[in-house]
Amino acid sequence: MSNALANQIARQTADAIKFAGGGSTITLRTVSRGTGPQPFANPPSVEGATIAANAAAGETNIALYAQAASGQLIAGDSVIVNGAAVTVGGNAPASSTFGTAPGFPAVPLASPLTMALTAGTPVSFSFGADKTVFTSVSAFPIALGTNADVQIGDLRFTIAANAVAAMPTDTDLVLFNGDILSIVSVTPIYLYGQAIKYQIQARNA
């Protein structure tokens, strides 16, 4: 199959999925682990994060407190504070011994702060490992609920293969309608020997 035909089929498949899903999207979250004496997952799990200490404009590191934190921020992630994104410039493992709460004691920034930050200001995050893609979504037939590999409530998401750099795996996560779902299995659908879409079976983590 020529590259031109393969690209045409890929585009048509992506358009068909977008149409079938009515414009629905999911966020695929690729979970990875760093190296070192203790692996840290990225993206991290963080609850109730705030700026831990005042930071002046020009600072190249910031400190974060959190009610709970597990994992690490890495280069390409962002801290969202006062509506603005501050890009992380390097790895920042979570530390449960930081002050009286878990957090990130020294988050390296990709560029110096352009604004002052005040301790106690709530923050949120966006992660370089997240990718939003169009999907069609369906439930599995109830009759399959007795199958050991399928549980009632499992969802099937179909995405175009050209929407992602690589086929998702069962270590990745799906963010859908405010829920975080674990991936049970991924089935590639081929045409002329080339994957054109992936069917993802996911369930509440």
N, C-alpha and C positions, 0 to 999 in steps of 0.2 A: 504494500500500500504506500502511495506517495505521501510525502510530508504535507503537501497541499490538501490532499483528501483527508488525511488524518486530522489536520487542523480544522477542516470544515466540519467533520463529524464531531470533534471535541466541542466546537462552538455550538453546534446544533443540540448536542446532548445537554450542555450547560443551560441553553435557552429553554429547552423542554423541561428541565428540572425546576428552573425558576418559575416557569408558567404553571406547572403542576402544583408547586408549593405555594402559589399565590403570593410570592415574594417573601416567604418565610425564611428566616436565617437561623443558623446555630453558630456558636463559637467553639471551634476546636482548640483545645488547650494541650499542647505537647509538654509532658512532664519529663524533666531530665534531672540527673543527679550529678553534682560536681565531684571532683576528686579530692583526696586529702584524707586526714585521719578519720573524719566522719563525713559521710555523704550528706549533702543538703539538697532537698528537692527544690526545683524551680518549675513553675511559680510557687511561692510559699503560700501557706495558709495563714492569714493574718486577720485578727479581729480587733476592732476598737483602736486603731492606730492614730497617734497624734505626734506632732512635733515635740521632741523631748526637751529641747533647749533653744533659747533664742539664737538665731543665726543672722548675721549681717549680710548685706549685699556684698558679693565678692567671695563669700565662703565657697570652698570646694568640697566640703563634706557637711552632711546634716545627720542628726541623731533622731531616731524615732522610738517612742514607747508603743506598747501594744498590750491589750488585755490578754492576748494569746498570739504566739507567733511560732511557726515551725517551717523551716526551709530557708531559702536565701533569695535575695534580689541579685540580679546579674545585669551586666551591661546590656542596654537596650530596653530594660524595664523603665517605667516612669512612676514617680510619686506625684499625685494630683493634689495640689494644695491651693486654696483660694481660687479654684477654677483654672489654674495654670499647671501645665505639666513640667516637671523637673526630671530630666533624663538621668538615669543611673549610668555611671561610667565604668563600673567594675563590680566584682562580686562583694556582697555584704552579707555574710552568714548571720542568721538569727542567733541571739544569745539569751538563754534563759537566766543568766546571772547578771544581766545589764540592769542595774538599779533594782527596783522592787518588782519589775514586770518584764516579761519578754520584750524583745524589740531588736532594733538594728542600731548598734552604738555608733557606727561610722559608715554612713552610706556615701561612697565616692560619687561625685557628680561629673557628668560629661563636660560641663562647662560651669564657670562660676555663677553663683546666684545673681539674678538681676534685681531681686527684691529681698527685703528683710522678712524673716519668718519668726513668728511668735510662738513660744512654748504653749502647748495645749491646743493648738490649732488642729482640727481633725484633718486627716489625709485619707485618700483612697489610692488605688493603684491601677495601672494598666501594664500588661505584660507583653514582651516581645514574642512570647510563645503562643499568644492567642491569635487566631485567625478566624474572621467571620466569613461564612460562606452561605450561599443559597442552598436550600434543601427542600425536598418533599418529605413529609413525615406521616407515618401510619402506625397503627397498633398491630400486634400479631393476633391472629385468630384465637378466640378463647380456647378452642380445642387444643391449641398447642401449649396451653398453660400447664398441662400435666407433663410435658416434655421436660426432661432434666435440664436441657439447654435453654429453655424458654420459660420465663415466669410471667404471670399476669402483671401487666403494667409495663413490660418491656416495650420499647419503641424502636421502629426501624426508620433511620434517616438515610436518604439517598442523596449523594452529592456527586458533582461532576469530578472526574479524576483530574482534570486540568485546573481545578480550583485550589488544589493543594500541591506542595512540592513533593510529597511522598505519601504513600498509603498510610492512613492512620493505623495505630496499633492498640492493643488492649491495655497499654500503660497510659494512653492518652485519656482525656476527659471531654465530655460534651456539655456545654452550657446552653440550656434551653428553658425559656420561660421562667427564669430566675432559679432554676434547679441545676445542680451539678450532677451529671450522670457518668457512670463508669461505662467503658466500652467492653462488651462481652465478646463480640466477634466482628470482623470486617470481611465482607465478601466482595472481591472485585468482579465486575462484569466486563467481559471482553468482547471486542468486535475486531475481526481480522487480526487476532493475536495481540491487540492493544487494549489496555484497560481504558474504558470510557467513563465508568462511574463506579462508585463504591457504595455498598449497602452496609450501614453500621447498625448493629444491634446494641442498644444501650439501656441501662436501668439505673434507678436511683442508687447512688453510692451509699 
